[in-house]
Amino acid sequence: MNGYEQNLELLKQSEQKNQHFSSVLLLNYTLVIYRYLRALIDLTPEMVLSDLKDHFERTYKRREHPLEIDTLIYEQCQNIFKKKLAEIEESGKILSNPKLEKLVELLKKHADNPNSRGK
C-alpha cells in the first residue's frame, strides 16, 4: 500500500474504535474507489467503472439493514457510474489501454504458435 491508502486504513481503524459507523462506511467506499481507480493504469475506464458499479451493487445488496448514509452513498455512486458509462457508450470512442493492447498482441502471437502449451 502507498502512504495515502495506509492513512485511509488508519483513519478507518480509528473511526471503528470510536464507533463512528457512518465514517467507516464512507471510508470503505473511498478505499474501494481508490483501489479501482489505481486499476486504470492497466484497464480501460469502461471496465473499471463497470466493475466498480457491480462491486458496489453486490456489496450493498448483501447488507440486511443498511444505514441511511450507506444508501445515500450507494445511490449517488450508482448514478455517477451509470451516467459516466452512458457517456462513454454514447461517445462511440473505443477506449483502450496500451498495456492491454500489448497483452492482446502477445496472446495473438502465442495463439498462432502450433506448439503453444496454452491452447
Residue pairs with C-beta under 8 A, 6 or more apart in sequence:
1 9
4 34
5 31
5 34
5 35
8 27
8 30
8 31
8 34
9 31
11 27
12 24
12 27
12 28
12 31
15 23
15 24
15 27
16 24
21 67
22 67
22 69
25 67
25 69
25 70
25 73
26 69
26 73
29 56
29 73
29 77
32 52
32 55
32 56
33 52
33 77
36 48
36 51
36 52
36 55
37 48
39 48
40 48
41 99
42 97
42 99
42 100
43 97
43 100
44 95
44 96
44 97
44 100
45 84
45 88
45 95
46 85
46 88
46 95
49 81
49 84
49 85
49 88
50 81
50 85
52 81
53 77
53 78
53 81
53 82
53 85
56 74
56 77
56 78
56 81
57 78
60 66
60 70
60 71
60 74
63 70
66 74
88 95
110 116
110 118
111 118
111 119
